[in-house]
Structures are given as structure tokens and as C-alpha cells.
């Protein structure tokens, strides 16, 4: 599913089983991606549950994330629970993080608490 205002030519190369929140879009609510990845280039306010969540450099999420794998290159504010978390050098997290495996690139910012997921 592709959520946003883009021409068909701009979205033809996107896989069918990925939910995209495109840049320039603000979404609010609860998103259950199931076993499919969720990619956020725009702004999402609320809760996301998915197998994999990717927040790109210009993406922003405020709320709660639950996933197996999370990659943060943009901004996240809230509570995050996952098995594997990667925060790239452009990533910013402000909140509480629970993860079993954690990778933080030089330059990334994390403000809040980090603990192992139980």
C-alpha cells in the first residue's frame, strides 16, 4: 500500500508488499503492517506494528513502534520495542528503547533510556 500524493511514474518501482508513508504526507492513527515492511518518508503520529519499520532521513514518527527490525535514519519520538535496532548517523531517537540487538552509528542521537527487551 502506498499512502501519499505521488504520480504513478514516481511509484512504479516500489514493491507491492511494502506500506509507504510518502514525503509531504502527515498520517495519524494506528498502522498494522503485519509481516510486511513499513517505510516512513513523511510524518506519522500514532502506533505502528510491523515486521520491519524503516524511518528514512526525512521521515518522522511520534508514537509507539513494535517490530522485529527497526532502522532509524530520521526522527523518532516515543516508545520503541524491537528485536534488532539500527540507528544511522542521521537518526534521532527521543524516548524509551527496548531492543535485543542494537547498532548505533557515529553521529546518531539517542535521548532517553535503552534496555534489553524481555
DRENDO-1510 file (C-alpha; in Angstrom, 1 decimal, always signed):
<recs>
REC; n; res; u; v; w
REC; 1; UNK; +0.0; +0.0; +0.0 .
REC; 2; UNK; +1.3; +3.4; -0.9 .
REC; 3; UNK; +0.0; +6.4; +1.1 .
REC; 4; UNK; +0.7; +9.8; -0.3 .
REC; 5; UNK; +0.3; +12.1; -3.3 .
REC; 6; UNK; +2.7; +10.9; -6.0 .
REC; 7; UNK; +2.3; +10.3; -9.7 .
REC; 8; UNK; +2.1; +6.7; -10.9 .
REC; 9; UNK; +5.6; +7.1; -12.6 .
REC; 10; UNK; +7.1; +8.0; -9.2 .
REC; 11; UNK; +5.8; +4.9; -7.5 .
REC; 12; UNK; +6.1; +2.1; -10.1 .
REC; 13; UNK; +9.4; +0.8; -8.7 .
REC; 14; UNK; +8.1; +0.2; -5.2 .
REC; 15; UNK; +7.4; -3.4; -4.1 .
REC; 16; UNK; +3.8; -4.4; -3.7 .
REC; 17; UNK; +4.2; -5.8; -0.2 .
REC; 18; UNK; +5.5; -2.6; +1.5 .
REC; 19; UNK; +3.5; +0.1; +3.1 .
REC; 20; UNK; +5.0; +3.6; +2.3 .
REC; 21; UNK; +4.1; +6.8; +4.0 .
REC; 22; UNK; +5.5; +9.2; +1.4 .
REC; 23; UNK; +7.2; +12.5; +2.0 .
REC; 24; UNK; +5.0; +15.5; +2.3 .
REC; 25; UNK; +2.2; +13.4; +4.0 .
REC; 26; UNK; +1.2; +13.5; +7.6 .
REC; 27; UNK; -0.7; +10.5; +8.9 .
REC; 28; UNK; -2.3; +9.9; +12.3 .
REC; 29; UNK; -3.6; +6.7; +13.7 .
REC; 30; UNK; -2.7; +3.1; +14.1 .
REC; 31; UNK; -0.9; +1.1; +11.4 .
REC; 32; UNK; -0.6; -2.7; +11.4 .
REC; 33; UNK; +1.8; -3.7; +8.7 .
REC; 34; UNK; +1.6; -7.4; +9.7 .
REC; 35; UNK; +4.5; -9.4; +8.2 .
REC; 36; UNK; +5.2; -6.6; +5.6 .
REC; 37; UNK; +7.7; -3.7; +6.0 .
REC; 38; UNK; +6.6; -0.1; +6.7 .
REC; 39; UNK; +8.7; +2.7; +5.3 .
REC; 40; UNK; +8.1; +6.3; +6.5 .
REC; 41; UNK; +9.4; +9.3; +4.5 .
REC; 42; UNK; +6.7; +11.6; +5.7 .
REC; 43; UNK; +5.3; +12.2; +9.2 .
REC; 44; UNK; +3.4; +9.6; +11.2 .
REC; 45; UNK; +1.7; +10.2; +14.5 .
REC; 46; UNK; +0.4; +7.1; +16.4 .
REC; 47; UNK; +1.3; +3.4; +16.7 .
REC; 48; UNK; +2.9; +1.2; +14.2 .
REC; 49; UNK; +3.3; -2.6; +14.4 .
REC; 50; UNK; +5.1; -4.4; +11.6 .
REC; 51; UNK; +7.7; -7.0; +10.8 .
REC; 52; UNK; +10.1; -4.2; +9.7 .
REC; 53; UNK; +9.9; -0.4; +10.1 .
REC; 54; UNK; +12.2; +1.9; +8.3 .
REC; 55; UNK; +12.3; +5.7; +9.0 .
REC; 56; UNK; +14.1; +7.4; +6.3 .
REC; 57; UNK; +16.1; +10.6; +6.7 .
REC; 58; UNK; +13.2; +13.0; +6.2 .
REC; 59; UNK; +10.7; +10.7; +8.0 .
REC; 60; UNK; +9.3; +11.4; +11.4 .
REC; 61; UNK; +7.4; +9.2; +13.8 .
REC; 62; UNK; +5.8; +10.2; +17.1 .
REC; 63; UNK; +4.2; +7.4; +19.0 .
REC; 64; UNK; +4.9; +3.7; +19.7 .
REC; 65; UNK; +6.7; +1.3; +17.4 .
REC; 66; UNK; +6.8; -2.5; +17.8 .
REC; 67; UNK; +8.7; -4.6; +15.2 .
REC; 68; UNK; +11.2; -7.3; +14.7 .
REC; 69; UNK; +13.6; -5.0; +12.9 .
REC; 70; UNK; +13.7; -1.2; +13.0 .
REC; 71; UNK; +16.0; +1.2; +11.1 .
REC; 72; UNK; +16.0; +4.8; +12.1 .
REC; 73; UNK; +17.6; +7.4; +9.8 .
REC; 74; UNK; +15.1; +10.1; +10.5 .
REC; 75; UNK; +13.4; +11.2; +13.8 .
REC; 76; UNK; +11.5; +9.1; +16.3 .
REC; 77; UNK; +9.9; +10.3; +19.5 .
REC; 78; UNK; +8.1; +7.8; +21.7 .
REC; 79; UNK; +8.4; +4.2; +22.9 .
REC; 80; UNK; +10.1; +1.6; +20.7 .
REC; 81; UNK; +10.3; -2.2; +21.2 .
REC; 82; UNK; +12.1; -4.5; +18.7 .
REC; 83; UNK; +14.5; -7.4; +18.4 .
REC; 84; UNK; +17.0; -5.5; +16.2 .
REC; 85; UNK; +17.5; -1.7; +16.1 .
REC; 86; UNK; +19.9; +0.2; +13.8 .
REC; 87; UNK; +20.2; +4.0; +14.2 .
REC; 88; UNK; +22.2; +5.5; +11.3 .
REC; 89; UNK; +24.3; +8.7; +11.6 .
REC; 90; UNK; +21.3; +10.9; +10.7 .
REC; 91; UNK; +19.0; +9.1; +13.1 .
REC; 92; UNK; +17.5; +10.8; +16.2 .
REC; 93; UNK; +15.6; +9.0; +19.0 .
REC; 94; UNK; +13.9; +10.7; +21.9 .
REC; 95; UNK; +12.2; +8.2; +24.1 .
REC; 96; UNK; +12.4; +4.7; +25.6 .
REC; 97; UNK; +14.0; +1.9; +23.6 .
REC; 98; UNK; +13.8; -1.8; +24.3 .
REC; 99; UNK; +15.9; -4.0; +21.9 .
REC; 100; UNK; +17.8; -7.3; +22.0 .
REC; 101; UNK; +20.4; -6.1; +19.5 .
REC; 102; UNK; +21.4; -2.5; +18.9 .
REC; 103; UNK; +23.7; -0.8; +16.4 .
REC; 104; UNK; +24.3; +3.0; +16.6 .
REC; 105; UNK; +26.3; +4.8; +14.0 .
REC; 106; UNK; +28.7; +7.7; +15.0 .
REC; 107; UNK; +26.6; +10.9; +14.8 .
REC; 108; UNK; +23.3; +9.4; +15.8 .
REC; 109; UNK; +21.4; +10.9; +18.7 .
REC; 110; UNK; +19.6; +8.9; +21.4 .
REC; 111; UNK; +17.9; +10.7; +24.3 .
REC; 112; UNK; +16.1; +8.6; +26.8 .
REC; 113; UNK; +16.5; +5.1; +28.1 .
REC; 114; UNK; +17.8; +1.9; +26.4 .
REC; 115; UNK; +17.1; -1.5; +27.8 .
REC; 116; UNK; +17.2; -5.1; +26.7 .
REC; 117; UNK; +13.8; -6.4; +25.6 .
REC; 118; UNK; +12.4; -9.1; +27.8 .
</recs>
